[in-house]
Structure formats: structure tokens, C-alpha cells
Amino acid sequence: MKLLIKVGLSVAALLLVYGCASKNAVCRLMPPEEMNGPFLRYKDLPGEKVFVCAVDPSGAWTFAYDYDRATTEEAAKTAAERCDVQREKIGVLNKGKLYAVNNEVVYFDFCD
């Protein structure tokens, strides 16, 4: 029992130290190169648009986008819903992240 308590406290201490050290870090898995084709097609689309992607550590990934909307909020909502449908079909566990708004990429990997 004492060993279990020591292990638990050690794990808690490590999590606390790691959490404090990484508070400002944003870490996202990078989308695969195969996403470049769909993204280039998306860039040519008209109106307010949003591109969403979901990437798992296993390498599974999916994306969705919506375009020609009155607002980016409308496009974001629809793109996120479509991405969720694709995630369920393919089995991607990570939720979708905003990749681009109109033609500006906003999805960055800040981890070294």
C-alpha cells in the first residue's frame, strides 16, 4: 500500500511539473501532406470559408470545409459538423481543429 501511495504521489508531482512547464505550449499533430490537394482546391472556393482537420497520433486523419457563406461563423459550424461525421466514419479520435479561415492558415505546431 505504501508503494502505491509513493507511486501515486510521484505521478502527481510529474504531472504538476509537466503541466506548469508546458502551460504556454500549444502542440498539435501536423496534417499529412496528402491534405495539400484538398486544401489547394479549398483555396479556390468563393465566399467566407473555413477548413477543419482532425489528426490522430496513429496517422489517421480527415478534414472538412464549408464555403460561400455569409459569415465565417456559419462556415465554421458546418465544417466542424462535417468533420465530426467523417471522424466517426474513419475512426479518428481527435476532434477537428480549425486549419484555415478564408485562405489564411491558422493551424500551427508550436512544439519542438
Residue frames relative to the residue before (quaternion, step in Angstrom):
aa qw qx qy qz dx dy dz
M 1.0000 0.0000 0.0000 0.0000 0.00 0.00 0.00
K 0.6357 0.5253 -0.3266 0.4618 3.59 1.02 -0.84
L 0.6322 0.5330 -0.3271 0.4574 3.58 1.01 -0.80
L 0.6412 0.5248 -0.3161 0.4620 3.58 0.97 -0.85
I 0.6518 0.5011 -0.3129 0.4755 3.59 0.96 -0.83
K 0.6478 0.5175 -0.3182 0.4597 3.61 0.96 -0.86
V 0.6528 0.5035 -0.3101 0.4735 3.56 0.95 -0.88
G 0.6526 0.5235 -0.3095 0.4520 3.57 0.93 -0.90
L 0.6754 0.4822 -0.2935 0.4745 3.58 0.94 -0.88
S 0.6253 0.5346 -0.3345 0.4598 3.58 1.05 -0.73
V 0.6540 0.5036 -0.3053 0.4747 3.56 0.94 -0.90
A 0.6496 0.5151 -0.3178 0.4601 3.59 0.94 -0.89
A 0.6535 0.5096 -0.3158 0.4621 3.59 0.96 -0.84
L 0.6527 0.5078 -0.3176 0.4639 3.59 0.95 -0.84
L 0.6539 0.5090 -0.3169 0.4615 3.57 0.94 -0.83
L 0.6402 0.5230 -0.3235 0.4604 3.56 1.03 -0.80
V 0.6688 0.4873 -0.2983 0.4757 3.58 0.89 -0.94
Y 0.6636 0.4959 -0.3093 0.4670 3.59 0.88 -0.92
G 0.6527 0.5287 -0.3123 0.4438 3.58 0.92 -0.88
C 0.6805 0.4755 -0.2889 0.4769 3.58 0.94 -0.88
A 0.6760 0.5023 -0.2997 0.4482 3.57 0.96 -0.81
S 0.7751 0.3549 -0.1814 0.4903 3.58 1.06 -0.65
K 0.2779 0.8025 -0.4973 0.1775 3.60 1.19 0.29
N 0.7634 0.3747 -0.2027 0.4855 3.58 0.91 -0.86
A 0.5574 0.6157 -0.3932 0.3946 3.59 1.23 -0.10
V 0.1344 -0.7405 0.6530 0.0843 3.52 -1.07 0.81
C 0.0082 -0.8224 0.5676 -0.0375 3.55 -0.59 1.10
R 0.0551 0.7854 -0.6121 0.0743 3.54 -0.70 1.09
L 0.4819 -0.6298 0.5183 0.3201 3.53 -1.14 0.60
M 0.4428 -0.7065 0.4870 0.2602 3.55 -0.91 0.89
P 0.4931 -0.6415 0.4926 0.3205 3.57 -1.00 0.76
P 0.5408 -0.6277 0.4438 0.3414 3.59 -1.10 0.59
E 0.6455 -0.5312 0.3847 0.3914 3.55 -1.25 0.42
E 0.5701 0.6110 -0.3777 0.3987 3.61 1.14 -0.56
M 0.6020 0.5659 -0.3644 0.4297 3.61 1.20 -0.34
N 0.4920 0.6873 -0.4252 0.3238 3.61 1.19 -0.33
G 0.6405 0.5420 -0.3308 0.4319 3.60 0.93 -0.83
P 0.6927 0.4475 -0.2915 0.4847 3.61 0.75 -0.96
F 0.6453 0.5216 -0.3362 0.4456 3.59 1.00 -0.74
L 0.6396 0.5138 -0.3350 0.4633 3.61 0.98 -0.72
R 0.6302 0.5098 -0.3354 0.4801 3.61 1.05 -0.71
Y 0.6208 0.5520 -0.3235 0.4531 3.58 1.04 -0.86
K 0.6491 0.5545 -0.3269 0.4053 3.59 0.91 -0.91
D 0.6806 0.4921 -0.2885 0.4598 3.60 1.13 -0.58
L 0.5409 0.6478 -0.3953 0.3628 3.60 1.24 -0.21
P 0.4872 -0.6995 0.4492 0.2675 3.59 -1.11 0.68
G 0.7888 0.4031 -0.2497 0.3911 3.50 -1.42 0.09
E 0.7011 -0.3916 0.3584 0.4761 3.51 -1.37 -0.25
K 0.0715 0.8225 -0.5541 0.1064 3.56 -0.75 1.04
V 0.1292 -0.7710 0.6220 0.0448 3.52 -1.29 0.57
F 0.1664 -0.7582 0.6268 0.0678 3.57 -1.10 0.87
V 0.0783 -0.7944 0.6023 -0.0109 3.58 -0.80 1.10
C 0.0082 -0.7962 0.6047 0.0199 3.60 -1.05 0.72
A 0.1686 -0.7496 0.6325 0.0983 3.54 -1.29 0.55
V 0.0313 -0.8059 0.5895 -0.0448 3.57 -0.80 1.07
D 0.2149 -0.7713 0.5897 0.1058 3.58 -0.96 0.94
P 0.6126 -0.5455 0.4166 0.3920 3.59 -1.19 0.43
S 0.6067 0.5753 -0.3449 0.4265 3.59 1.17 -0.55
G 0.5702 -0.5828 0.3874 0.4303 3.57 1.25 -0.39
A 0.5079 0.6266 -0.4314 0.4041 3.59 1.25 -0.19
W 0.0734 0.8006 -0.5894 0.0787 3.55 -1.02 0.78
T 0.0018 -0.7673 0.6407 0.0270 3.51 -1.32 0.29
F 0.1445 -0.7747 0.6094 0.0871 3.54 -1.30 0.19
A 0.0089 -0.7555 0.6527 0.0566 3.51 -1.37 0.13
Y 0.0329 -0.7865 0.6150 0.0459 3.54 -1.21 0.43
D 0.1414 -0.7441 0.6422 0.1179 3.48 -1.36 0.27
Y 0.0488 -0.8197 0.5700 -0.0271 3.57 -1.05 0.72
D 0.7850 0.3382 -0.2698 0.4434 3.50 -1.44 0.14
R 0.3908 0.7009 -0.4864 0.3457 3.55 0.99 0.94
A 0.6092 -0.5560 0.4205 0.3780 3.57 -1.28 0.32
T 0.7995 0.0929 -0.0370 0.5923 3.59 1.10 -0.72
T 0.5790 -0.5665 0.4456 0.3810 3.57 -1.24 0.40
E 0.5773 0.5875 -0.3807 0.4202 3.61 1.12 -0.56
E 0.6389 0.5153 -0.3185 0.4741 3.58 0.98 -0.85
A 0.6703 0.4979 -0.2915 0.4667 3.56 0.89 -0.97
A 0.6501 0.5280 -0.3178 0.4446 3.60 0.97 -0.85
K 0.6507 0.5209 -0.3200 0.4505 3.58 0.93 -0.88
T 0.6921 0.4723 -0.2786 0.4694 3.57 0.84 -0.95
A 0.6503 0.5137 -0.3197 0.4593 3.60 0.94 -0.85
A 0.6522 0.5111 -0.3155 0.4624 3.61 0.96 -0.84
E 0.6474 0.5114 -0.3169 0.4679 3.59 0.98 -0.83
R 0.6630 0.4983 -0.3017 0.4701 3.59 0.95 -0.86
C 0.6348 0.5241 -0.3277 0.4636 3.57 1.02 -0.79
D 0.6347 0.5313 -0.3275 0.4557 3.60 1.00 -0.80
V 0.6284 0.5237 -0.3320 0.4698 3.59 1.01 -0.79
Q 0.6785 0.4855 -0.2858 0.4714 3.58 0.91 -0.91
R 0.6122 0.5549 -0.3463 0.4443 3.59 1.03 -0.78
E 0.6674 0.5016 -0.2965 0.4637 3.56 0.94 -0.91
K 0.6512 0.5225 -0.3142 0.4519 3.59 0.97 -0.83
I 0.7589 0.3956 -0.1919 0.4803 3.56 0.90 -1.00
G 0.4434 -0.6996 0.4508 0.3328 3.58 1.15 -0.57
V 0.3446 0.7106 -0.5281 0.3119 3.58 1.09 0.66
L 0.3268 -0.7926 0.4878 0.1643 3.57 -0.62 1.14
N 0.6619 0.5077 -0.3188 0.4501 3.60 0.96 -0.79
K 0.4954 -0.6528 0.4882 0.3001 3.54 -1.06 0.78
G 0.5982 -0.5732 0.4301 0.3588 3.52 -1.24 0.47
K 0.1842 -0.7576 0.6186 0.0974 3.54 -1.18 0.69
L 0.5632 -0.5866 0.4627 0.3530 3.52 -1.13 0.67
Y 0.1757 -0.7997 0.5683 0.0812 3.59 -0.73 1.05
A 0.8077 -0.0771 0.0789 0.5792 3.59 0.89 -0.90
V 0.1686 -0.7248 0.6583 0.1136 3.51 -1.24 0.66
N 0.7744 -0.0471 -0.0816 0.6257 3.49 -0.53 1.29
N 0.7534 -0.3667 0.2136 0.5023 3.68 -0.53 -0.87
E 0.5370 0.6245 -0.4024 0.3996 3.58 1.24 0.26
V 0.3338 -0.7352 0.5574 0.1935 3.57 -0.69 1.11
V 0.0865 -0.8122 0.5769 0.0051 3.56 -0.78 1.10
Y 0.5667 0.5793 -0.3648 0.4584 3.58 1.32 0.04
F 0.0837 0.8175 -0.5606 0.1021 3.56 -0.38 1.20
D 0.3225 -0.7090 0.5952 0.1975 3.55 -1.27 0.52
F 0.1165 -0.8293 0.5457 0.0308 3.58 -0.39 1.24
C 0.5381 0.6300 -0.4073 0.3844 3.61 1.21 0.09
D 0.3618 -0.7212 0.5487 0.2188 3.54 -1.08 0.72
